[in-house]
């Protein structure tokens, strides 16, 4: 989720100062994304520079400044909300790069990396199950949708690891010279 548009969405409901934006943003996502307060304030400054938000009222105690959405900001938010995401998943996955480099550099232990990554994903599924229990206890159907999506993505990542293990271990050992040579009949 884009922090920029998350902030715009929160300000569409009511004017808020930076710390309120941070706590509401984190609450909406069930505290699964901890936002750095400096990132919130720098994003608010960019949004104000771009005339998507504006300061409202006087500075409060400790210099807190509330912001509200401008008409231009509302238009940008509405456009973002109506557009589908361009790609379901990035094709520059860091784990894939590690796997390729391990294969290329001294035929690294692909099975070991894949097994370690699988353990990370399985722990993530356990963590998500705990978040799901909390969301159900708090009667948060909106948060349940987010968690279910994360579970489905994590399960797909585990399936992808299985495919990687099968495909990569069946490849011939990597030789730099063979990368640019034509196959001979």
C-alpha positions as a Python dict, from the first residue, in 0.01 Angstrom:
ca = {
    (1, 'X'): (0, 0, 0),
    (2, 'X'): (128, 343, -85),
    (3, 'X'): (185, 554, 224),
    (4, 'X'): (117, 865, 18),
    (5, 'X'): (-230, 751, -82),
    (6, 'X'): (-294, 602, 262),
    (7, 'X'): (-235, 949, 407),
    (8, 'X'): (-462, 1107, 147),
    (9, 'X'): (-735, 855, 232),
    (10, 'X'): (-710, 927, 603),
    (11, 'X'): (-720, 1302, 542),
    (12, 'X'): (-1029, 1254, 321),
    (13, 'X'): (-1210, 1148, 640),
    (14, 'X'): (-1095, 1429, 868),
    (15, 'X'): (-803, 1671, 917),
    (16, 'X'): (-519, 1512, 1114),
    (17, 'X'): (-169, 1596, 1232),
    (18, 'X'): (128, 1371, 1156),
    (19, 'X'): (119, 1153, 1468),
    (20, 'X'): (-256, 1092, 1423),
    (21, 'X'): (-189, 989, 1063),
    (22, 'X'): (76, 743, 1182),
    (23, 'X'): (-140, 581, 1451),
    (24, 'X'): (-452, 557, 1231),
    (25, 'X'): (-256, 418, 937),
    (26, 'X'): (-101, 150, 1157),
    (27, 'X'): (-440, 73, 1314),
    (28, 'X'): (-612, 30, 978),
    (29, 'X'): (-350, -232, 886),
    (30, 'X'): (-380, -409, 1220),
    (31, 'X'): (-35, -287, 1322),
    (32, 'X'): (124, -504, 1052),
    (33, 'X'): (310, -205, 907),
    (34, 'X'): (498, 20, 1147),
    (35, 'X'): (540, 360, 987),
    (36, 'X'): (833, 585, 1070),
    (37, 'X'): (701, 922, 1189),
    (38, 'X'): (972, 1099, 988),
    (39, 'X'): (842, 929, 674),
    (40, 'X'): (491, 1051, 755),
    (41, 'X'): (608, 1412, 796),
    (42, 'X'): (826, 1407, 482),
    (43, 'X'): (532, 1262, 285),
    (44, 'X'): (301, 1531, 424),
    (45, 'X'): (553, 1797, 316),
    (46, 'X'): (567, 1657, -39),
    (47, 'X'): (187, 1638, -53),
    (48, 'X'): (164, 1999, 64),
    (49, 'X'): (425, 2106, -194),
    (50, 'X'): (219, 1930, -465),
    (51, 'X'): (-98, 2104, -338),
    (52, 'X'): (-269, 1775, -247),
    (53, 'X'): (-296, 1869, 123),
    (54, 'X'): (-293, 2196, 308),
    (55, 'X'): (-235, 2305, 665),
    (56, 'X'): (-554, 2379, 854),
    (57, 'X'): (-600, 2577, 1175),
    (58, 'X'): (-331, 2694, 1412),
    (59, 'X'): (-41, 2484, 1533),
    (60, 'X'): (-144, 2295, 1842),
    (61, 'X'): (50, 2200, 2151),
    (62, 'X'): (410, 2098, 2079),
    (63, 'X'): (384, 2259, 1734),
    (64, 'X'): (151, 1997, 1586),
    (65, 'X'): (-2, 2102, 1255),
    (66, 'X'): (-317, 1944, 1118),
    (67, 'X'): (-359, 1888, 746),
    (68, 'X'): (-661, 1844, 525),
    (69, 'X'): (-712, 1717, 173),
    (70, 'X'): (-738, 1974, -108),
    (71, 'X'): (-967, 1937, -410),
    (72, 'X'): (-662, 1843, -618),
    (73, 'X'): (-563, 1585, -357),
    (74, 'X'): (-915, 1440, -357),
    (75, 'X'): (-903, 1409, -734),
    (76, 'X'): (-566, 1228, -717),
    (77, 'X'): (-698, 995, -445),
    (78, 'X'): (-1015, 915, -641),
    (79, 'X'): (-808, 839, -951),
    (80, 'X'): (-571, 610, -755),
    (81, 'X'): (-863, 428, -591),
    (82, 'X'): (-1028, 361, -927),
    (83, 'X'): (-719, 227, -1107),
    (84, 'X'): (-617, -141, -1090),
    (85, 'X'): (-262, -224, -993),
    (86, 'X'): (-36, -258, -1297),
    (87, 'X'): (135, -582, -1195),
    (88, 'X'): (37, -850, -947),
    (89, 'X'): (398, -925, -850),
    (90, 'X'): (736, -775, -916),
    (91, 'X'): (967, -963, -1149),
    (92, 'X'): (1277, -846, -964),
    (93, 'X'): (1240, -1068, -659),
    (94, 'X'): (1544, -1055, -429),
    (95, 'X'): (1525, -1426, -345),
    (96, 'X'): (1533, -1516, -715),
    (97, 'X'): (1848, -1308, -759),
    (98, 'X'): (2008, -1493, -467),
    (99, 'X'): (1916, -1828, -619),
    (100, 'X'): (2060, -1735, -957),
    (101, 'X'): (2381, -1602, -807),
    (102, 'X'): (2426, -1909, -588),
    (103, 'X'): (2389, -2125, -896),
    (104, 'X'): (2635, -1914, -1092),
    (105, 'X'): (2892, -1861, -818),
    (106, 'X'): (3054, -2193, -733),
    (107, 'X'): (2726, -2384, -761),
    (108, 'X'): (2601, -2269, -420),
    (109, 'X'): (2378, -2469, -190),
    (110, 'X'): (2041, -2396, -350),
    (111, 'X'): (1863, -2662, -147),
    (112, 'X'): (1987, -2508, 178),
    (113, 'X'): (1872, -2158, 86),
    (114, 'X'): (1535, -2285, -31),
    (115, 'X'): (1489, -2485, 293),
    (116, 'X'): (1578, -2179, 504),
    (117, 'X'): (1342, -1962, 302),
    (118, 'X'): (1064, -2219, 342),
    (119, 'X'): (1108, -2200, 722),
    (120, 'X'): (1077, -1820, 704),
    (121, 'X'): (753, -1849, 502),
    (122, 'X'): (610, -2114, 737),
    (123, 'X'): (682, -1890, 1037),
    (124, 'X'): (514, -1605, 851),
    (125, 'X'): (203, -1825, 808),
    (126, 'X'): (202, -1894, 1184),
    (127, 'X'): (231, -1521, 1254),
    (128, 'X'): (-55, -1451, 1014),
    (129, 'X'): (-270, -1712, 1190),
    (130, 'X'): (-212, -1527, 1517),
    (131, 'X'): (-302, -1194, 1352),
    (132, 'X'): (-617, -1357, 1214),
    (133, 'X'): (-721, -1470, 1563),
    (134, 'X'): (-677, -1114, 1692),
    (135, 'X'): (-868, -964, 1399),
    (136, 'X'): (-1157, -1204, 1460),
    (137, 'X'): (-1158, -1123, 1832),
    (138, 'X'): (-1166, -750, 1747),
    (139, 'X'): (-1440, -808, 1486),
    (140, 'X'): (-1229, -656, 1205),
    (141, 'X'): (-1356, -807, 876),
    (142, 'X'): (-1157, -546, 680),
    (143, 'X'): (-834, -659, 842),
    (144, 'X'): (-929, -1025, 787),
    (145, 'X'): (-931, -960, 412),
    (146, 'X'): (-579, -818, 429),
    (147, 'X'): (-458, -1116, 633),
    (148, 'X'): (-624, -1370, 403),
    (149, 'X'): (-454, -1204, 107),
    (150, 'X'): (-119, -1229, 284),
    (151, 'X'): (-182, -1598, 359),
    (152, 'X'): (-263, -1671, -6),
    (153, 'X'): (50, -1486, -123),
    (154, 'X'): (268, -1669, 129),
    (155, 'X'): (124, -2006, 28),
    (156, 'X'): (196, -1917, -335),
    (157, 'X'): (554, -1826, -239),
    (158, 'X'): (595, -2168, -78),
    (159, 'X'): (465, -2333, -395),
    (160, 'X'): (707, -2122, -599),
    (161, 'X'): (994, -2247, -378),
    (162, 'X'): (891, -2604, -463),
    (163, 'X'): (905, -2519, -835),
    (164, 'X'): (1245, -2351, -791),
    (165, 'X'): (1384, -2652, -609),
    (166, 'X'): (1260, -2887, -878),
    (167, 'X'): (1373, -2678, -1173),
    (168, 'X'): (1704, -2544, -1044),
    (169, 'X'): (1836, -2871, -909),
    (170, 'X'): (1768, -3044, -1239),
    (171, 'X'): (1974, -2792, -1439),
    (172, 'X'): (2321, -2869, -1563),
    (173, 'X'): (2595, -2703, -1358),
    (174, 'X'): (2645, -2341, -1461),
    (175, 'X'): (2948, -2256, -1677),
    (176, 'X'): (2997, -1891, -1778),
    (177, 'X'): (3115, -1992, -2125),
    (178, 'X'): (2790, -2176, -2199),
    (179, 'X'): (2573, -1870, -2145),
    (180, 'X'): (2638, -1718, -2485),
    (181, 'X'): (2704, -2028, -2693),
    (182, 'X'): (2455, -2172, -2936),
    (183, 'X'): (2343, -2527, -2871),
    (184, 'X'): (2496, -2766, -3122),
    (185, 'X'): (2285, -3053, -3264),
}
